[in-house]
């Protein structure tokens, strides 16, 4: 990732973090159990996931600073899923404090990272990755899950309102990922996807929208 791309991801993610922190002001014990756009997940599940996701990236930076290759979730999927289930039913004040702490610690890890740490790698849920790629992944998590949280606050998800810089950056990344999973020579998006506006096309790639005539993109796990 170029320095410009990293700066874009860091800046965009910090803005998304501010939106998340602002949303926390509306979280009370009644909202914690409200349904989200993700089947079976409440606001409590999603907020816990966002906190644990931040911690997972902070852990990769801490490991790299020690000269080690960290694992995003040392206990694998079982640990990740178990932590989310346990954390989802906490009181609102505890959830809010957890998310706030996790965001501040991750941004501090970014601030403290040396060039050598940024150039290090970690074992993520999507496989080995350089740490300079992780802010873009965190940006995606926060922007998309803020949209997923909307029903819990009586609102509708709206990918059309995703930040333009996020859509532009993430659409390029997701299109490349989609192409990498296709046979050589069959790497163009379907015509119906290419005919869609950028935000709906990205939402389809991320599994957050349908496009008439197309099966799910099947890119994200």
Number of C-alpha atoms within 10 A of each C-alpha: 12 9 9 9 15 17 15 17 25 20 15 20 23 18 16 22 22 12 14 20 15 11 14 18 9 11 19 14 14 11 16 22 19 17 22 26 18 15 7 8 18 23 28 30 27 23 24 24 22 23 22 22 22 23 20 21 27 21 21 25 29 17 18 22 18 10 12 14 17 22 20 25 20 14 11 12 11 11 12 17 14 12 15 21 17 12 21 22 18 17 16 21 12 12 25 22 12 17 24 16 14 20 23 13 17 22 17 12 18 19 9 12 16 14 9 11 21 18 15 21 22 22 17 20 13 9 9 14 15 15 24 23 17 21 24 24 14 23 22 21 17 21 22 19 20 22 19 24 26 17 17 20 16 12 12 14 18 16 21 14 10 15 14 12 12 20 22 13 15 21 19 13 13 17 17 14 15 18 16 13 12 11 8 8 7 11 15 13 16 12 9 12 21 11 12 13 10 17 22 20 26 25 21 22 25 20 15 20 16 16 17 8 9 12 9 14 21 12 16 11 7
